[in-house]
């Protein structure tokens, strides 16, 4: 006995132009794996395949098959083939706080140290209340993004002493 499903299967009907576009996409060498799987899902759906069989043939999950089909029926071919942008995580540090870390990295290290390390920069930045507590990895990424390598002294610009 077949279980009832809570979703409604919508038939995928492709025009001849859409079918040719999807077949070209499958043949193109620069098609991403995701686009290839989505194109296969749409073609097999239009041919009347079952959800589970499509998932196996396209090497995708059953939920992906449903999502691609729903997206095609509601929004069209382009929406079914591409992904909507994802929001990403909230920024841990503002641009101003990142500048403070980079500025600190360009100063002389504390007494007793010959150079700045990521750990030392992280601890000192929080101690001086320049930034909220963050991971050392975040500090490393900030330094990398700004091209700053304080552990290599030749890359650090020190302020000139007043003469």
N, CA and C of each residue as an Amber inpcrd file, in Angstrom:
protein
   489
   0.8370000  -1.1840000   0.0000000   0.0000000   0.0000000   0.0000000
   0.8810000   1.2460000   0.0000000   0.5490000   2.1770000  -0.8260000
   1.3280000   3.4070000  -0.9700000   0.9010000   4.4310000   0.0780000
   1.8860000   5.1150000   0.6690000   1.5720000   6.1290000   1.6820000
   1.0990000   7.4050000   1.0060000   0.2240000   8.0970000   1.6920000
  -0.1950000   9.4090000   1.2050000   0.8990000  10.4080000   1.4950000
   1.1070000  11.3030000   0.5930000   2.1320000  12.3220000   0.7760000
   1.4710000  13.6600000   1.0150000   2.1580000  14.4940000   1.7940000
   1.5830000  15.7900000   2.1430000   1.7870000  16.8330000   1.0420000
   2.6560000  16.5440000   0.0820000   2.8930000  17.5040000  -0.9790000
   2.0500000  17.1390000  -2.2040000   1.9000000  18.0770000  -3.0860000
   1.1770000  17.8040000  -4.3190000   2.1760000  17.7880000  -5.4640000
   2.1790000  16.7140000  -6.2120000   3.0690000  16.5840000  -7.3640000
   2.5320000  17.4420000  -8.4910000   3.3390000  18.3350000  -8.9570000
   2.9460000  19.1560000 -10.0930000   3.6450000  18.6130000 -11.3220000
   2.9360000  18.4370000 -12.3910000   3.6060000  17.9230000 -13.5930000
   4.5410000  18.9720000 -14.1850000   5.6890000  18.5280000 -14.6150000
   6.6570000  19.4190000 -15.2470000   6.4650000  19.2900000 -16.7480000
   6.0990000  20.3760000 -17.3590000   5.9050000  20.3860000 -18.8060000
   6.9180000  21.3480000 -19.4180000   7.7690000  20.8000000 -20.2630000
   8.8120000  21.5990000 -20.9000000   8.4370000  21.8840000 -22.3470000
   8.6840000  23.1040000 -22.7760000   8.5120000  23.4220000 -24.1860000
   9.7050000  22.8340000 -24.9380000   9.6070000  22.7720000 -26.2510000
  10.7060000  22.2420000 -27.0620000  11.9610000  23.0910000 -26.8720000
  11.7750000  24.3970000 -26.7540000  12.9060000  25.3080000 -26.5570000
  13.5820000  25.0500000 -25.2040000  12.7720000  24.8680000 -24.1500000
  13.3230000  24.6070000 -22.8250000  14.0610000  23.2650000 -22.8020000
  13.4880000  22.2710000 -23.4640000  14.1160000  20.9510000 -23.5110000
  15.4840000  21.0400000 -24.2060000  15.5670000  21.7570000 -25.3180000
  16.8370000  21.9260000 -26.0280000  17.8520000  22.6580000 -25.1450000
  17.3710000  23.6710000 -24.4250000  18.2550000  24.4340000 -23.5390000
  18.8360000  23.5270000 -22.4510000  18.0010000  22.6730000 -21.8780000
  18.4670000  21.7650000 -20.8250000  19.4350000  20.7210000 -21.3890000
  19.1530000  20.2130000 -22.5800000  20.0430000  19.2230000 -23.1900000
  21.3970000  19.8390000 -23.5240000  21.3940000  21.0820000 -23.9790000
  22.6600000  21.7830000 -24.2490000  23.4430000  21.9770000 -22.9540000
  22.7240000  22.2870000 -21.9040000  23.3540000  22.4810000 -20.6040000
  24.0540000  21.1990000 -20.1470000  23.4170000  20.0600000 -20.3840000
  24.0150000  18.7840000 -19.9920000  25.2490000  18.4550000 -20.8190000
  25.2940000  18.9120000 -22.0640000  26.4280000  18.6230000 -22.9460000
  27.5860000  19.5990000 -22.7530000  27.3030000  20.7740000 -22.2300000
  28.3370000  21.8100000 -22.0970000  29.3990000  21.3760000 -21.0820000
  30.6820000  21.6000000 -21.4050000  31.7520000  21.1810000 -20.4910000
  31.8860000  22.0490000 -19.2400000  31.4010000  23.2770000 -19.2950000
  31.5820000  24.1770000 -18.1480000  30.3530000  24.2410000 -17.2410000
  29.4220000  23.3170000 -17.3870000  28.2420000  23.2730000 -16.5320000
  28.6330000  22.7410000 -15.1570000  28.1690000  23.3970000 -14.1210000
  28.4920000  22.9330000 -12.7660000  27.7150000  21.6650000 -12.4500000
  28.1750000  20.9670000 -11.4580000  27.5310000  19.7160000 -11.0490000
  26.0850000  19.9750000 -10.6110000  25.8780000  21.0630000  -9.9090000
  24.5360000  21.4130000  -9.4550000  23.5910000  21.6950000 -10.6160000
  24.0680000  22.4900000 -11.5690000  23.2340000  22.8100000 -12.7260000
  22.9200000  21.5500000 -13.5280000  23.9140000  20.6740000 -13.6600000
  23.7190000  19.4270000 -14.3880000  22.6490000  18.5630000 -13.7070000
  22.7220000  18.4460000 -12.4000000  21.7420000  17.6410000 -11.6600000
  20.3400000  18.2440000 -11.7850000  20.2340000  19.5480000 -11.7000000
  18.9280000  20.2080000 -11.8060000  18.3400000  20.0540000 -13.1990000
  19.1900000  20.1550000 -14.2140000  18.7130000  19.9590000 -15.5870000
  18.2090000  18.5300000 -15.7680000  18.9470000  17.5610000 -15.2240000
  18.5130000  16.1630000 -15.3030000  17.1840000  15.9660000 -14.5950000
  17.0290000  16.5700000 -13.4360000  15.7740000  16.4540000 -12.6810000
  14.6080000  16.9500000 -13.5280000  14.7760000  18.0880000 -14.1760000
  13.6860000  18.6480000 -14.9800000  13.3800000  17.7880000 -16.1990000
  14.4060000  17.3020000 -16.8680000  14.1840000  16.4630000 -18.0460000
  13.4960000  15.1470000 -17.6780000  13.9630000  14.5100000 -16.6260000
  13.3640000  13.2430000 -16.2110000  11.9530000  13.4440000 -15.6710000
  11.7200000  14.5690000 -15.0020000  10.3700000  14.8720000 -14.5030000
   9.4090000  15.0520000 -15.6690000   9.8610000  15.7340000 -16.7050000
   9.0130000  15.9520000 -17.8860000   8.7130000  14.6350000 -18.5930000
   9.6340000  13.6590000 -18.4560000   9.4160000  12.3510000 -19.0750000
   8.5400000  11.4440000 -18.2190000   8.1100000  11.9260000 -17.0570000
   7.1770000  11.1770000 -16.2190000   7.8020000  10.2410000 -15.2070000
   9.0690000  10.3950000 -14.9120000   9.7300000   9.5320000 -13.9380000
   9.2130000   9.8260000 -12.5360000   9.3260000   8.8440000 -11.6590000
   8.9620000   9.0050000 -10.2470000  10.0810000   9.7370000  -9.5120000
   9.7110000  10.3730000  -8.4210000  10.6500000  11.1720000  -7.6300000
  11.8970000  10.4090000  -7.1840000  11.6920000   9.2110000  -6.6380000
  12.8040000   8.4160000  -6.1250000  13.7290000   7.9820000  -7.2530000
  13.1670000   7.6440000  -8.4120000  13.9750000   7.2270000  -9.5630000
  14.7870000   8.4080000 -10.1110000  14.1710000   9.5780000 -10.1220000
  14.8730000  10.7860000 -10.5770000  16.0500000  11.0820000  -9.6520000
  15.8000000  10.9730000  -8.3490000  16.8540000  11.2490000  -7.3650000
  18.0410000  10.3110000  -7.5730000  17.7570000   9.0370000  -7.8280000
  18.8310000   8.0710000  -8.0360000  19.5860000   8.3680000  -9.3380000
  18.8620000   8.6780000 -10.3950000  19.4860000   8.9170000 -11.6970000
  20.3000000  10.2140000 -11.7100000  19.7950000  11.2390000 -11.0430000
  20.4700000  12.5460000 -11.0380000  21.4710000  12.6720000  -9.9010000
  21.5810000  11.6300000  -9.0730000  22.4460000  11.6470000  -7.8930000
  22.1580000  12.8540000  -7.0130000  20.8780000  13.0100000  -6.7120000
  20.4110000  14.0980000  -5.8600000  19.4740000  13.4990000  -4.8210000
  19.1440000  14.2800000  -3.8120000  18.2070000  13.7970000  -2.8020000
  16.7770000  13.9760000  -3.3040000  15.8760000  13.2470000  -2.6830000
  14.4650000  13.3470000  -3.0590000  13.9510000  14.7530000  -2.7730000
  14.4200000  15.3690000  -1.7000000  13.9770000  16.7300000  -1.3860000
  14.4810000  17.7270000  -2.4300000  15.6780000  17.4880000  -2.9730000
  16.1900000  18.3600000  -4.0330000  15.3190000  18.2560000  -5.2720000
  14.9210000  17.0470000  -5.5930000  14.0400000  16.8360000  -6.7450000
  12.7560000  17.6370000  -6.5650000  12.1560000  17.5400000  -5.3960000
  10.9290000  18.2830000  -5.1220000  11.1340000  19.7840000  -5.1730000
  12.2470000  20.2330000  -4.6310000  12.5380000  21.6690000  -4.6040000
  12.7410000  22.2150000  -6.0160000  13.4550000  21.4710000  -6.8620000
  13.7010000  21.9130000  -8.2360000  12.3970000  21.9300000  -9.0180000
  11.5870000  20.9040000  -8.8450000  10.3060000  20.8380000  -9.5530000
   9.3920000  21.9840000  -9.1320000   9.3170000  22.2180000  -7.8230000
   8.4620000  23.2980000  -7.3190000   8.9490000  24.6540000  -7.8310000
  10.2600000  24.8460000  -7.8060000  10.8230000  26.1030000  -8.2770000
  10.5180000  26.3140000  -9.7580000  10.5980000  25.2530000 -10.5530000
  10.2900000  25.3720000 -11.9790000   8.8230000  25.7370000 -12.1800000
   7.9290000  25.0740000 -11.4600000   6.4930000  25.3330000 -11.6310000
   6.0890000  26.7290000 -11.1630000   6.7200000  27.2060000 -10.1010000
   6.3330000  28.4950000  -9.5350000   7.0730000  29.6800000 -10.1550000
   8.3590000  29.5010000 -10.4910000   9.1700000  30.6430000 -10.8970000
   9.8050000  30.5270000 -12.2780000   9.7720000  29.3460000 -12.8760000
  10.3130000  29.1950000 -14.2170000  11.6520000  28.4850000 -14.2660000
  12.1540000  28.3380000 -15.4860000  13.3650000  27.5520000 -15.7330000
  14.6140000  28.1480000 -15.0860000  14.8260000  29.4350000 -15.2330000
  16.0400000  30.0520000 -14.6820000  16.1170000  29.8950000 -13.1700000
  14.9960000  30.0650000 -12.5000000  14.9720000  29.9250000 -11.0400000
  15.2540000  28.4860000 -10.6280000  14.7820000  27.5260000 -11.4160000
  15.0000000  26.1180000 -11.0890000  16.4600000  25.7190000 -11.2680000
  17.1460000  26.3470000 -12.2030000  18.5430000  25.9920000 -12.4770000
  19.5390000  26.6950000 -11.5660000  19.1840000  27.8450000 -11.0370000
  20.1260000  28.6060000 -10.2210000  19.6510000  28.6740000  -8.7770000
  20.5380000  29.1150000  -7.9190000  20.2070000  29.2630000  -6.5000000
  19.9820000  30.7230000  -6.1610000  19.1190000  30.9330000  -5.2130000
  18.9460000  32.2910000  -4.7000000  20.1320000  32.5980000  -3.8040000
  20.5650000  33.8530000  -3.7470000  21.6980000  34.1830000  -2.8740000
  21.3610000  33.9250000  -1.4100000  22.3410000  33.4660000  -0.6990000
  22.1610000  33.1770000   0.7240000  22.6410000  34.3750000   1.5330000
  22.0030000  34.6360000   2.6640000  22.3250000  35.8530000   3.4080000
  23.7000000  35.8410000   4.0710000  24.2030000  34.6850000   4.4350000
  25.4990000  34.6370000   5.1150000  25.3600000  35.0160000   6.5780000
  26.4270000  34.8750000   7.2910000  26.4040000  35.1700000   8.7140000
  26.5880000  36.6480000   9.0010000  26.2780000  37.0110000  10.2170000
  26.4390000  38.3930000  10.6460000  27.9210000  38.6800000  10.8650000
  28.3550000  39.8740000  10.5110000  29.7570000  40.2420000  10.6760000
  30.1180000  40.2850000  12.1580000  31.2840000  39.7320000  12.4750000
  31.7540000  39.7170000  13.8630000  32.3960000  41.0470000  14.2450000
  33.0790000  41.6660000  13.2880000  33.7520000  42.9370000  13.5360000
  33.3270000  43.9510000  12.4830000  33.2010000  45.1890000  12.9070000
  32.9020000  46.2510000  11.9490000  34.1880000  46.6210000  11.2020000
  34.0570000  47.3850000  10.1430000  35.2370000  47.8210000   9.3930000
  36.1540000  48.6450000  10.2860000  35.5660000  49.4560000  11.1450000
  36.3550000  50.2930000  12.0620000  37.1730000  49.4270000  13.0290000
  36.5450000  48.3690000  13.5660000  37.2460000  47.4720000  14.4830000
  38.3700000  46.7200000  13.7610000  38.1260000  46.3370000  12.5090000
  39.1760000  45.6780000  11.7280000  40.3610000  46.6200000  11.5340000
  40.0670000  47.8950000  11.2720000  41.1410000  48.8790000  11.1090000
  41.9530000  49.0220000  12.3830000  41.2800000  48.9490000  13.5170000
  41.9910000  49.0570000  14.8010000  42.9580000  47.8950000  14.9900000
  42.5350000  46.7000000  14.5960000  43.3980000  45.5230000  14.7250000
  44.6150000  45.6770000  13.8140000  44.3920000  46.1030000  12.5810000
  45.4940000  46.2860000  11.6370000  46.4390000  47.3760000  12.1350000
  45.8890000  48.4630000  12.6670000  46.7230000  49.5430000  13.2010000
  47.5620000  49.0470000  14.3750000  46.9620000  48.2300000  15.2270000
  47.7040000  47.6720000  16.3540000  48.8270000  46.7660000  15.8530000
  48.5640000  46.0150000  14.8130000  49.5790000  45.1150000  14.2550000
  50.7580000  45.8800000  13.6720000  50.5320000  47.1410000  13.3130000
  51.5940000  47.9550000  12.7240000  52.4030000  48.7220000  13.7700000
  52.1080000  48.5250000  15.0390000  52.8660000  49.1880000  16.1040000
  53.9130000  48.2240000  16.6460000  54.7500000  48.7440000  17.5350000
  55.7410000  47.8930000  18.1940000  55.0230000  46.8840000  19.0830000
  55.4990000  45.6650000  19.1420000  54.8740000  44.6810000  20.0320000
  55.1240000  45.0400000  21.4970000  54.3390000  44.4780000  22.4110000
  54.5340000  44.7790000  23.8380000  55.9340000  44.3760000  24.3090000
  56.3200000  44.9580000  25.4100000  57.6430000  44.6720000  25.9680000
  57.7510000  43.1850000  26.2850000  58.8710000  42.6230000  25.9350000
  59.0890000  41.2000000  26.1830000  58.7970000  40.3480000  24.9530000
  58.2750000  40.9420000  23.9110000  57.9750000  40.2180000  22.6720000
  58.7480000  40.8500000  21.5220000  59.2450000  40.0140000  20.6270000
  60.0030000  40.5480000  19.4970000  59.0840000  40.8990000  18.3250000
  57.9230000  40.2560000  18.2360000  56.9820000  40.5480000  17.1560000
  55.5690000  40.1640000  17.5750000  54.6070000  40.6630000  16.8090000
  53.2040000  40.3320000  17.0680000  52.9000000  38.9320000  16.5520000
  52.1000000  38.2000000  17.3060000  51.5380000  36.9360000  16.8330000
  50.0290000  37.1220000  16.7890000  49.3430000  36.2220000  16.1230000
  47.8790000  36.3300000  16.0420000  47.2790000  36.2290000  17.4430000
  47.8010000  35.3110000  18.2360000  47.2930000  35.1510000  19.6020000
  47.5130000  36.4130000  20.4230000  48.6960000  36.9780000  20.3150000
  49.0200000  38.1910000  21.0590000  48.1490000  39.3630000  20.5950000
  47.9550000  39.5000000  19.2930000  47.0940000  40.5640000  18.7700000
  45.6580000  40.4170000  19.2820000  45.1810000  39.2000000  19.2930000
  43.8150000  38.9460000  19.7600000  43.6820000  39.3420000  21.2370000
  44.6010000  38.8720000  22.0430000  44.5410000  39.1710000  23.4730000
  44.6840000  40.6660000  23.7420000  45.6190000  41.2920000  23.0630000
  45.8770000  42.7170000  23.2910000  44.7260000  43.5910000  22.7960000
  44.1320000  43.2300000  21.6700000  42.9940000  43.9930000  21.1250000
  41.8150000  43.9680000  22.0820000  41.5560000  42.8210000  22.6680000
  40.4470000  42.7050000  23.6220000  40.8050000  43.4150000  24.9180000
  42.0710000  43.2670000  25.3810000  42.4880000  43.9130000  26.6270000
  42.3680000  45.4280000  26.5270000  42.7350000  45.9780000  25.3590000
  42.6420000  47.4250000  25.1550000  41.2320000  47.8740000  24.7790000
  40.3220000  46.9430000  24.7140000  38.9170000  47.2020000  24.3730000
  38.7700000  47.8430000  22.9860000  39.6170000  47.4120000  22.0590000
  39.5130000  47.8770000  20.6790000  38.4160000  47.1130000  19.9340000
  38.2160000  45.8470000  20.3460000  37.2250000  44.9810000  19.7110000
  36.5550000  44.1260000  20.7690000  35.3790000  43.5680000  20.4620000
  34.7790000  42.6080000  21.3910000  35.5430000  41.2850000  21.3050000
  35.3840000  40.4120000  22.2660000  36.0910000  39.1290000  22.2030000
  35.6910000  38.3390000  20.9470000  36.6970000  37.9460000  20.1700000
  36.4800000  37.1320000  18.9700000  37.5490000  36.0480000  18.9460000
  37.4030000  35.1130000  18.0440000  38.3690000  34.0250000  17.9450000
  39.6560000  34.5140000  17.2830000  40.7300000  33.7720000  17.5300000
  42.0030000  34.0900000  16.8850000  41.8670000  33.9410000  15.3770000
  41.0440000  33.0100000  14.9460000  40.8530000  32.8000000  13.5130000
  40.2930000  34.0520000  12.8490000  39.3960000  34.7360000  13.5190000
  38.8350000  35.9700000  12.9620000  39.9310000  37.0170000  12.8080000
  40.8030000  37.1280000  13.7750000  41.9090000  38.0810000  13.7030000
  42.8400000  37.6960000  12.5500000  43.1130000  36.4030000  12.3980000
  43.9680000  35.9380000  11.3090000  43.3650000  36.3040000   9.9560000
  42.0520000  36.1480000   9.8090000  41.3750000  36.4700000   8.5500000
  41.4170000  37.9740000   8.2820000  41.2420000  38.7750000   9.3200000
  41.3250000  40.2360000   9.1590000  42.7150000  40.6220000   8.6590000
  43.7400000  40.0550000   9.2620000  45.1140000  40.3630000   8.8460000
  45.3620000  39.8880000   7.4200000  44.8700000  38.6940000   7.0890000
  45.0480000  38.1740000   5.7400000  44.3630000  39.0620000   4.7060000
  43.1370000  39.4840000   5.0120000  42.3830000  40.3260000   4.0790000
  43.0430000  41.6820000   3.8610000  43.7730000  42.1510000   4.8500000
  44.4580000  43.4400000   4.7210000  45.9130000  43.2800000   4.2720000
  46.3320000  42.0400000   4.0310000  47.7000000  41.8080000   3.5670000
  48.7500000  42.1010000   4.6130000  48.3930000  42.0290000   5.8820000
  49.3140000  42.3480000   6.9680000  49.8650000  41.0640000   7.5660000
  51.1960000  41.0200000   7.7090000  51.8580000  39.8630000   8.3170000
  52.8400000  40.3740000   9.3700000  52.3310000  40.6660000  10.5700000
  53.2080000  41.2730000  11.5810000  54.3240000  40.3610000  12.0560000
  54.2280000  39.0800000  11.8630000  55.2870000  38.1690000  12.2800000
  56.4500000  38.2120000  11.3040000  56.2550000  38.8970000  10.1460000
  57.3470000  39.1350000   9.2040000  57.6340000  40.6220000   9.2400000
  58.6100000  41.0120000   9.9800000  58.8380000  42.4210000  10.2790000
  58.9610000  43.3010000   9.0540000  59.4530000  42.7840000   7.9360000
  59.6420000  43.6270000   6.7670000  58.3120000  44.0970000   6.1740000
  57.2050000  43.4430000   6.5070000  55.8990000  43.8260000   5.9770000
  55.1560000  44.8230000   6.8810000  55.7110000  45.1190000   8.0380000
  55.0420000  45.9840000   8.9840000  55.6410000  47.3720000   8.9020000
  54.8010000  48.3630000   8.8770000  55.2540000  49.7540000   8.8360000
  55.2010000  50.3120000  10.2470000  56.3470000  50.6790000  10.7870000
  56.3920000  51.2700000  12.1030000  56.4060000  52.7730000  11.9940000
  55.7770000  53.4750000  12.9190000  55.7920000  54.9500000  12.8680000
  57.2220000  55.4310000  13.1210000  57.5540000  56.5500000  12.4700000
  58.8960000  57.1250000  12.6480000  58.9570000  57.8450000  13.9980000
  60.0500000  57.6510000  14.7280000  60.1910000  58.4020000  15.9920000
  60.4300000  59.8670000  15.6860000  59.8910000  60.7270000  16.5290000
  60.0820000  62.1830000  16.3520000  61.5540000  62.5320000  16.5670000
  62.1180000  63.2310000  15.6060000  63.5400000  63.5850000  15.6960000
  63.7320000  65.0000000  16.1260000
